[in-house]
């Protein structure tokens, strides 16, 4: 069990320089394809606050990009990557935070390497799953068996358990968070899971009942508070500090949660 409680930094440091460019290419292609599908469905506009991060880099190889979008139905969507693939580190994101017009869970996905492959994929809850049983029964309970099967049928994956209690608290009970070798088995499994999750999420959005207008401001505030806390308390921010320095990393964190956004939030349009 202790091996599963290592941090991203520890895995990276212990492995030493490992070229994961091929895996980065696969991860980025998958995220790009999913992001394009989302942009086909939703009216989205690039937030000007993220234009400064279209492309950034540091000495000795690290580079990245952060693109933030918003629209009538989407509060904040991040399509980003940060990598030093030649040395063994990759982080690629597609996170989609809905506006408060519906209570559908947010779509959270991150792919990584440090240097083994890594997946985070979750339906980010917007209600208390212990007490809101209707919400749980609709978006979580029906998919527990599927979650169990993925763990049981793929012996090459290893659960990634964060040492951060805040990170563990932010995960739903059916979140996928695991490491695996950066080979075809992993890319095939991750692709299958990600495509199925996104298609399911899009169906949820289509079928969702509207949230009463008088409840939307509170839900929007709750969403932003969660997004900010997740971005600011991510233990892997240390890797950004290493590659790009603390000042640049803090700017990137603000971009991830929308601290400098220009476009209005959906409930204020």
Number of C-alpha atoms within 10 A of each C-alpha: 6 6 9 15 14 15 17 21 15 11 16 20 13 10 13 12 16 16 15 23 18 12 25 27 12 15 25 20 12 18 23 17 12 19 19 10 13 17 13 10 9 13 13 19 15 17 21 15 18 23 14 12 18 12 13 14 16 12 8 10 12 20 18 19 19 21 22 27 23 26 21 18 19 21 24 26 29 24 22 22 23 24 25 25 24 18 20 23 26 29 23 25 24 20 22 23 23 24 24 27 22 20 20 27 21 21 20 21 24 20 24 27 29 26 28 20 24 26 25 19 24 23 22 22 21 17 16 10 17 8 9 10 13 11 19 16 12 12 19 19 15 11 13 13 10 11 14 11 10 14 15 10 9 13 9 11 21 15 15 20 19 16 13 13 9 14 15 12 9 15 18 15 17 19 19 22 20 17 24 21 17 19 12 11 13 20 18 10 13 21 16 11 14 19 15 12 18 20 13 12 18 15 11 17 16 10 11 12 12 12 13 10 10 8 11 20 15 10 20 21 12 14 20 17 12 16 17 17 14 17 19 15 13 13 17 13 18 15 20 19 14 11 20 21 13 15 10 13 18 17 14 21 19 17 24 27 23 24 14 14 19 13 19 13 18 19 16 10 8
